[in-house]
Amino acid sequence: MYTDKELTLRPIVEDDLYRIWELIYKDAQPEWKKWDAPYYPHHTKTYEQFLETKENWIGDDSYWAIEVEGVIRGTISYYWEHEPSKWLEMGIVLQESQSWGKGIGTRALRLWIQHLFTTMPLVRVGYTTWSGNERMIRVGEKLGMQLEARIRKVRYYDGVYYDSIRMGMLREEWEANQ
């Protein structure tokens, strides 16, 4: 568990499942999906369908809850792009719009990056977003990440082509800024 004032990152436990389902799968067209890879379809699930996958959520080291003042407001994760070379990518979603624009995502990612570099022999951490999500690009810049790639006009959403954006940071860059 990692804490910064009222913000806590922690593994997901069974008591969290209803809240996680409510944030991610309850609504057919959630507001957050307009910013989190909207070019991929979102699928709702009933709570019962979601519970069939509960073993994928509980205690998963790669997928944690973001809690603000004791309430889960989002999730933070990592996945291996290529594990043999330790190429890891991160993801974050604050599902409720009232959590946006307050620095929560920046602070959560700062804690997550610290966690990843502390617990794994990584050389680099990064994430992929799209040029329509300017807030996510700014988060990376605030954390000292570099724009590593801009793949032009490969994300099509709502009649417009957007760029795919890769942000990243090397361990030595992280350590130099701490």
C-alpha positions as CSV (number, residue, x, y, z in Angstrom):
1,M,0.0,0.0,0.0
2,Y,1.2,3.5,-0.9
3,T,-0.3,6.7,0.5
4,D,0.0,10.5,-0.2
5,K,-2.3,12.4,2.1
6,E,-5.9,11.4,1.3
7,L,-4.8,9.2,-1.7
8,T,-4.0,5.5,-1.3
9,L,-3.0,2.9,-3.9
10,R,-3.6,-0.7,-2.7
11,P,-4.3,-4.2,-4.0
12,I,-8.0,-5.0,-4.6
13,V,-9.7,-7.1,-2.0
14,E,-13.0,-9.0,-2.2
15,D,-15.0,-6.2,-0.5
16,D,-14.0,-3.9,-3.4
17,L,-15.6,-5.9,-6.1
18,Y,-19.0,-4.2,-6.1
19,R,-17.4,-0.8,-6.3
20,I,-15.0,-1.8,-9.1
21,W,-18.0,-3.3,-11.0
22,E,-20.0,-0.1,-10.5
23,L,-17.2,2.1,-11.8
24,I,-16.2,0.0,-14.8
25,Y,-19.0,-2.2,-16.0
26,K,-22.4,-1.0,-14.8
27,D,-23.0,1.8,-17.3
28,A,-23.2,1.2,-21.0
29,Q,-21.6,4.5,-22.0
30,P,-19.6,5.8,-19.1
31,E,-18.1,9.3,-19.3
32,W,-14.6,8.0,-18.6
33,K,-14.6,5.9,-21.7
34,K,-14.6,9.0,-23.8
35,W,-11.0,9.5,-22.7
36,D,-9.7,6.0,-22.1
37,A,-9.1,4.4,-25.5
38,P,-12.6,5.3,-26.8
39,Y,-11.8,3.7,-30.2
40,Y,-12.1,0.3,-28.4
41,P,-15.7,-0.8,-27.6
42,H,-16.9,-0.8,-24.0
43,H,-18.9,-3.8,-22.8
44,T,-21.2,-3.8,-19.8
45,K,-21.4,-6.8,-17.5
46,T,-24.0,-7.7,-14.9
47,Y,-22.5,-7.9,-11.4
48,E,-23.0,-11.7,-11.6
49,Q,-21.0,-11.9,-14.8
50,F,-18.3,-9.7,-13.2
51,L,-18.1,-12.0,-10.2
52,E,-17.2,-14.9,-12.4
53,T,-13.9,-13.1,-13.0
54,K,-13.2,-12.1,-9.4
55,E,-10.1,-14.3,-9.2
56,N,-8.6,-12.0,-11.9
57,W,-9.0,-9.0,-9.6
58,I,-8.4,-10.0,-6.0
59,G,-4.8,-9.7,-5.0
60,D,-3.5,-9.1,-8.5
61,D,-0.1,-7.4,-8.2
62,S,-0.7,-5.7,-11.6
63,Y,-4.0,-4.1,-10.9
64,W,-4.7,-1.9,-7.8
65,A,-7.4,0.4,-6.5
66,I,-7.0,4.1,-6.3
67,E,-8.7,5.3,-3.1
68,V,-9.4,8.9,-2.2
69,E,-10.6,9.6,1.4
70,G,-11.5,5.9,1.7
71,V,-13.6,5.6,-1.5
72,I,-12.3,3.8,-4.6
73,R,-12.2,6.4,-7.4
74,G,-10.3,4.4,-10.0
75,T,-7.8,1.8,-10.9
76,I,-4.1,1.7,-11.8
77,S,-2.3,-1.2,-13.5
78,Y,0.6,-2.5,-15.5
79,Y,1.1,-5.1,-18.1
80,W,4.1,-6.6,-19.9
81,E,4.6,-5.4,-23.4
82,H,7.6,-7.8,-23.5
83,E,8.5,-9.4,-20.2
84,P,11.8,-11.0,-21.2
85,S,13.2,-7.5,-21.8
86,K,11.3,-6.0,-18.9
87,W,9.3,-3.7,-21.1
88,L,6.4,-2.7,-18.9
89,E,3.5,-0.4,-19.7
90,M,1.2,1.3,-17.1
91,G,-2.4,2.3,-17.2
92,I,-4.7,4.5,-15.0
93,V,-8.4,5.3,-15.0
94,L,-10.2,7.6,-12.7
95,Q,-13.7,6.6,-13.6
96,E,-15.6,9.5,-12.0
97,S,-15.4,13.0,-13.5
98,Q,-15.3,14.7,-10.1
99,S,-11.9,13.2,-9.6
100,W,-10.5,14.8,-12.8
101,G,-8.4,17.9,-12.9
102,K,-7.3,17.8,-9.2
103,G,-3.9,16.2,-9.6
104,I,-5.0,12.8,-8.3
105,G,-3.9,11.0,-11.4
106,T,-0.5,12.6,-11.3
107,R,0.0,11.8,-7.7
108,A,-1.3,8.2,-8.2
109,L,1.1,7.6,-11.1
110,R,4.0,9.0,-9.1
111,L,3.3,6.5,-6.3
112,W,2.8,3.7,-8.9
113,I,6.1,4.5,-10.6
114,Q,7.9,4.5,-7.3
115,H,6.3,1.1,-6.5
116,L,7.2,-0.4,-9.9
117,F,10.9,0.8,-9.7
118,T,11.2,-0.3,-6.1
119,T,9.7,-3.8,-6.5
120,M,10.9,-4.8,-10.0
121,P,14.2,-4.7,-11.9
122,L,12.9,-2.3,-14.5
123,V,14.9,-0.1,-16.8
124,R,11.9,1.9,-18.0
125,V,8.2,2.5,-17.3
126,G,5.7,4.0,-19.7
127,Y,2.2,4.3,-21.0
128,T,0.3,4.7,-24.3
129,T,-2.5,7.2,-24.7
130,W,-3.9,9.1,-27.7
131,S,-3.6,12.8,-28.7
132,G,-7.3,13.4,-27.8
133,N,-6.4,12.8,-24.1
134,E,-4.4,16.0,-23.5
135,R,-4.7,15.6,-19.7
136,M,-2.9,12.2,-19.8
137,I,-0.1,13.7,-21.9
138,R,0.3,16.6,-19.4
139,V,0.4,14.0,-16.5
140,G,3.4,12.4,-18.1
141,E,5.1,15.7,-18.7
142,K,4.6,16.7,-15.1
143,L,6.2,13.5,-14.0
144,G,9.2,14.1,-16.2
145,M,8.4,11.5,-18.8
146,Q,9.5,11.9,-22.4
147,L,7.4,11.7,-25.5
148,E,8.9,8.6,-26.9
149,A,6.7,8.0,-29.9
150,R,3.9,9.7,-31.8
151,I,2.3,7.4,-34.3
152,R,0.3,9.7,-36.5
153,K,-3.4,9.2,-37.3
154,V,-3.8,5.6,-36.2
155,R,-6.7,6.1,-33.7
156,Y,-10.1,6.8,-35.2
157,Y,-12.8,8.2,-32.9
158,D,-16.0,10.1,-33.6
159,G,-15.1,10.8,-37.2
160,V,-11.6,12.1,-36.5
161,Y,-8.1,10.5,-36.7
162,Y,-5.9,10.9,-33.7
163,D,-2.2,10.1,-33.0
164,S,-1.1,7.3,-30.6
165,I,1.2,8.7,-28.0
166,R,3.9,6.8,-26.1
167,M,5.3,8.4,-22.9
168,G,8.2,6.9,-20.9
169,M,10.8,7.3,-18.3
170,L,14.0,5.5,-17.6
171,R,15.0,4.5,-14.1
172,E,17.9,6.8,-14.0
173,E,15.7,9.8,-15.0
174,W,13.3,8.9,-12.2
175,E,16.1,8.6,-9.6
176,A,17.6,11.9,-10.7
177,N,14.3,13.6,-10.1
178,Q,13.6,12.1,-6.6
